[in-house]
Amino acid sequence: MRIARSFASPSPALALIGLALLGPGLGGCASAPSAASAQEPHAMTRLHGNWQVGASEMRDAQGRQFTVCTLLQTNEGDRRFWLAATPAAVSGDLYLGLRSPDLPAVEGRVDRKAVIEIDGTRFSPARSQQAGDALSMAIPAAATEAFLDAFAKGANLVVTAADLPRFAQGADLQGSANGRREWRKCIETELQPARS
């Protein structure tokens, strides 16, 4: 299966979700993205169970371009959940995000205390931030393998926040196997350094 790719900057109508932590979260990296401008790829390969996979291009603070592979699930009420991986040279962290009309209105960007649970196993993102109706989180590189293992074996994922007691959004992980396989293929083909 050919992974859909996105190169051009999305229009406002297509700028639905952002990896908001890519700006502040990677600020200490030599190749930090310039802003929260990594929107949902507007060319996606649609898979079973409302899952989609796509590769999109981003630019860092120095104007260098790199690829992001995104695994996205769409749900009712314009709710979305996604995972995004960058090349290892950019960051080893795993970026997660969701879009929800249930998030309270905020001005600008607000730090949050998000918690992710997969079948009762808790993961605490290193950073969480809300911008508009999107909540973005970063799983540190050291915890990425454990998180992805739980993600692959789990049935239900729920995101809550200690500072948002009435907020909870879930993602049904059953039926995600094909999406995960295609996402892994995207990472292997699009994010790995070219061999000479």
C-alpha positions in Angstrom: 0.0 0.0 0.0 1.3 3.4 -0.9 1.4 5.9 2.0 -0.2 9.2 1.1 2.1 12.2 1.4 1.4 15.9 2.0 3.9 18.6 1.0 2.1 21.9 0.6 1.0 24.0 3.6 -2.5 23.1 4.5 -5.3 25.7 4.0 -7.1 27.0 7.0 -9.9 24.6 6.4 -7.5 21.7 6.4 -5.5 22.9 9.4 -7.7 20.7 11.7 -5.2 19.5 14.3 -1.6 20.4 15.2 1.3 18.7 16.9 1.5 21.7 19.2 4.4 20.3 21.3 6.7 20.1 18.3 7.6 23.8 18.8 8.2 24.1 22.6 8.8 20.4 23.1 11.7 20.2 20.8 13.1 23.7 21.6 16.3 22.2 23.0 17.0 20.1 19.9 19.3 21.3 17.1 16.6 20.6 14.6 13.5 22.0 16.5 10.4 22.7 14.4 9.7 26.4 14.2 6.1 26.4 15.5 2.9 24.4 16.0 2.4 24.2 12.3 2.5 20.5 11.7 -1.2 20.1 10.9 -3.0 16.9 10.0 -1.6 15.7 6.7 -4.2 16.5 4.1 -3.4 13.4 2.0 -4.1 10.3 4.1 -4.4 6.6 3.3 -7.7 5.4 4.7 -7.8 2.1 6.5 -10.2 -0.1 8.5 -11.7 1.2 11.7 -11.6 4.9 10.9 -7.8 4.8 10.9 -5.7 6.7 8.5 -1.9 7.0 7.8 0.0 9.8 6.2 3.4 11.4 5.8 3.7 15.1 5.8 6.6 17.6 5.5 7.6 20.0 8.2 10.3 22.7 8.6 12.5 23.3 11.6 13.6 26.6 13.1 16.5 26.7 10.7 14.3 26.1 7.7 15.4 22.5 7.2 12.7 20.1 6.0 11.9 16.7 7.4 9.0 14.2 7.3 6.5 13.3 10.0 4.5 10.0 9.9 1.0 10.2 11.4 -1.5 7.5 12.5 -4.9 9.1 12.9 -8.3 7.9 14.1 -11.5 9.9 13.4 -14.5 9.6 15.6 -18.0 11.0 16.0 -18.5 14.6 16.7 -15.3 15.7 15.0 -13.2 13.9 17.6 -9.8 12.7 16.5 -6.8 11.0 18.0 -3.3 10.7 16.5 0.2 9.5 16.9 3.1 11.1 15.1 6.8 10.2 14.8 9.7 12.3 13.6 13.1 11.2 12.3 15.4 10.1 15.1 17.7 12.9 14.3 14.9 15.4 15.2 13.6 13.6 18.3 13.1 10.2 19.8 9.9 11.3 21.5 6.5 10.1 20.4 3.9 12.8 19.8 0.2 12.2 20.6 -2.7 14.5 20.1 -6.5 14.7 20.1 -9.1 17.0 18.9 -12.3 17.4 21.0 -15.2 19.8 21.2 -15.3 18.9 25.0 -12.1 20.8 25.7 -12.8 24.1 27.4 -12.1 27.3 25.4 -8.7 28.8 26.0 -6.7 31.8 24.9 -3.4 30.9 23.1 -1.6 27.9 24.6 -2.2 26.3 28.0 -0.1 23.7 29.7 -2.1 20.7 30.9 -1.5 17.7 33.2 -2.7 15.0 30.8 -2.7 11.2 31.7 -3.0 8.5 29.1 -4.4 5.1 30.1 -4.4 1.9 28.0 -6.5 -0.8 29.6 -5.7 0.6 33.1 -1.9 1.1 32.5 -1.1 4.8 33.0 1.4 6.8 31.0 2.3 10.4 32.0 3.4 12.6 29.0 6.5 14.6 29.6 4.7 17.6 28.2 1.0 18.4 27.5 -0.5 21.5 26.0 -3.9 22.7 24.8 -4.3 25.0 21.8 -7.9 25.6 20.8 -9.8 22.3 20.7 -6.6 20.3 20.4 -4.5 18.6 23.2 -1.0 17.6 22.3 1.3 15.4 24.3 4.8 14.0 24.2 5.8 10.6 25.4 9.6 10.7 26.2 11.9 8.5 24.2 12.6 6.2 27.2 8.9 5.3 27.5 8.1 5.1 23.8 8.7 1.3 23.5 6.5 0.5 26.5 3.8 2.8 25.3 3.7 1.3 21.8 3.7 -2.2 23.2 0.6 -1.4 25.3 -0.9 0.4 22.3 -0.5 -2.7 20.2 -1.9 -5.1 22.8 -4.6 -2.8 24.2 -8.3 -2.5 23.5 -9.1 1.0 24.9 -7.1 4.2 25.3 -8.4 7.1 27.4 -6.9 10.5 27.8 -7.8 12.6 30.9 -6.2 15.6 32.6 -5.8 16.3 36.3 -6.6 19.9 35.7 -9.7 19.1 33.6 -11.7 16.9 36.0 -14.7 16.7 33.6 -12.7 15.8 30.5 -12.1 12.3 29.1 -11.7 11.1 25.5 -11.2 7.6 24.4 -9.9 5.7 21.4 -10.9 2.2 20.4 -7.7 0.4 19.7 -9.4 -2.8 18.5 -9.0 -3.1 14.7 -5.9 -0.8 14.7 -3.5 -3.6 13.6 -3.5 -2.7 9.9 -3.1 1.0 10.8 -0.2 0.3 13.0 1.5 -1.9 10.3 1.1 0.9 7.7 2.4 3.5 10.2 5.4 1.4 10.9 6.0 1.0 7.2 5.8 4.8 6.9 8.4 5.2 9.6 10.7 2.6 8.1 10.4 4.0 4.5 10.0 7.7 5.2 12.0 8.4 8.4 14.9 6.1 8.2 18.2 7.6 6.8 18.9 6.6 3.3 21.5 3.9 2.9 24.4 4.6 0.5 
